[in-house]
Amino acid sequence: ARSFLATRVELSRQRQVRQAEARLDLNMFTDDARAILHKQALVQNCPGIIKETEKKIKVEDKEKDKARKGMPAQERFREEMKDAFMYFDTDDSGEIDKVEFRHLLSSGHLIHVPADEVDDSYAQIDKDGSGGVDFEEFFAWFQYEYSHDKQHGKMEDFRISKVIPLKQRATRLLLAKFVEGELEDDFGTKVPAPGQGVVTIDGIDDRWWLDEVEKQTEPFGFYLKRKEGLRILEEKRLQKAKEDAEEAARQKEANMTHEEKVARRKQQEADKALKVEEMKKRLAEKKKKNIEEQKKAMEEEEKGAEVDVEEDAR
């Protein structure tokens, strides 16, 4: 009887673990779906704001890079990781929960961890079982894992601007404003937070660019049908343009003389050779720049070491 009871308890515990994992998977799927819908709304209605935000972030990156240039490698790595931590802390709580942690690892931007080890990794970091990981806990774990991950370079070379695309960072920043209802579109109109539109039988009417009279002129259901019809027409137009371009190319190919074909092939080879030379030149310049930066960093470290020795001697 005791053995039977122990078996039942263990089965119950395993079932609870599977249910908790299923809930976590569902939360992650729901968050992903919600984020996709929000991003689509941003890209559709605020392309100009996204471009402006990208420019601002680019300027901030340059300013940060300039300010951190003289920092010791370890200290700079820590500051870069703070920026990365804030990027994945999507609710700005100052902590990363398990769903956010899964997003961090599944993105592949920072570090590679096998999918079946994600939960174990989170349990290692969240030692107090609070359900949230602050920066200090995360950095202690990440520093060790990053140094042993062969897919990444050295810590001193880590830059958030290199590992997370600029557009993703701009979108992440604007999504936070969008959810809070603090975002304005390209025309200065305030965009309501998700779900704040008028509920209709066809869904939530969130056409903030229309006034009430204009909304009544074209009900939401008609608007959706018209929008779908326009999408289908645009797809047909693009397909027709593609077919026409292909047919024109075939006609041009059929009417070309042998001399024209030879001249075209030579021009293509010349263009290809020019592109190869340009690529080699850019790589050489990049390599030279990296060597100069490394040399400068080593000189600064040596100067710092000499100053430390002089201070110790005093």
C-alpha angles and dihedrals in degrees: 000000000000091000091048091051092049090051091050091049091050092049090049091050092050091049090053090050091051091048091050090050091048091051090049091050090049092050091050092048091048092049091049092050092047092048091050092052092047092048091051089053090050096048092046099047106022109039091133092050090050091053092048091049091050090054092049092049090048091054091047090051091054092048092049092046090052093047093047097044095098096043121113111261094250094050092047091049089053093052092048090050091052088059091049091048091053090050093057094040089088096175093047091233094138089245136079115228125203094269092051089045090054090050090050093054097037091054090065091211098118110021142347118244122165113252093241091056098051097092092045090051091052091049089053091054098040093058095158091052093232093142092240134080119211124207096264092054092045095046094051090054097039095049091058095043094046093052089054097043107101093195091071134062131236123313093242089059095053114118125167088214089063100044102040117050116243094237092054091052092048091049091048091053093048093045090062090054091044093054091048092049092242098116126108124201126232091280096051095256115141112246112221117234116262113286095020096109127101113284112235135170088261095049138277112334102215098163094140092171091069128072122224095267092052091048091053091048090060113024117217094251092055090047092055092049092048091048091051091047091051090049091053092047091050091051090050091048092051092047091050091049090050092050092047091051091049091049091049090051091051091049091049091049092050093051096048119110123228091255092052091051091050091048091049092050091050091050091050091051091048092050090049092050090049091052091050091051092048091050092050090049093051092048091050091050091048092049091049091049092050091050091050092049092049090048091049092048091051091050091051091049090049091050090049091049091050091051090050091050091050092049091049090049091053 
